């Protein structure tokens, strides 16, 4: 399987007809994949095996005593979830990248849009209305690293140097 591998450890005496037989499977997903499912087909006799998630990265497949025939153990791997990063700058929404959830993404330090007299000062997860106060909630500095949890839109925070603003910042945030 190109999306991962697994190893097996057979415990019990497979020649004894009086006890159940267990096989321990340890799937190892490839990078950006996770275990989708672990199943086993029924042997010719003995009924369906039980598959137990051991909560430690291993699975135990148990066959009933007196089972005969072959059984196939299937391990499927599923791709990890992805998140899309979108940037909203001066009325333009651009899809920037698609990254895996949990990955770090570095926000841009420059704007793809230009507007006379305005300078990009940061990013916000909510649109910023014109104010003299620098946003504090949902605000990220230029070049900040964010951990992606879901598809996210970041709104460009521009400022104009007009000599106004709080604490003599000289900026008006828009």
VENLIN-V268118 format. One line per field, one symbol per residue. ss: DSSP state (A for helix, B for strand, O for the rest). phi: phi as a letter, one per 30 degrees, with the letter a starting at -180 (. if undefined). psi: psi as a letter, one per 30 degrees, with the letter a starting at -180 (. if undefined). Layout:
ss=???
phi=???
psi=???
This chain:
ss=OOOBBBBBBBBOOOOOOOOOBBBBBBBBBOOOBBBBBBBBOOOOBOOOOBBBBOOOOOBBBBBOOOOBOOOOBBBBBBBOOBBBBBBBBOOBBBBBBBBBOOOBBBOOOOOOOOOOOBBBBBBBOOOOOOBOOOOOOOBBBOOOBBBOOOOBBBBBBBBBBOOOOAAAOOBBBO
phi=.dclbbcbbccicdcddcbdccbccbdbddeibbddabbbdddebjiddcccddhbjbbccccdeidbjcbcccccccdddcbccbccbhiccbdcabbdejdcbcdecbcdcbbeibbdclbbdbdcddadcddcdhcbdeidcbcdcaebcccdccbcdbicjdhidibbdb
psi=kfgllllkjklljffkffllkkkkkjkjklkgllkelklklklelfaklkkkjgggglkkkkklkgklalkkkkkkkkklllkkkkkjjhgkkkkelklkkflkkkklflkfkkkkgkkkfallglkklklfkkkekgkklkgkkkkkflkkkkkkjllkjggallhgfgljk.
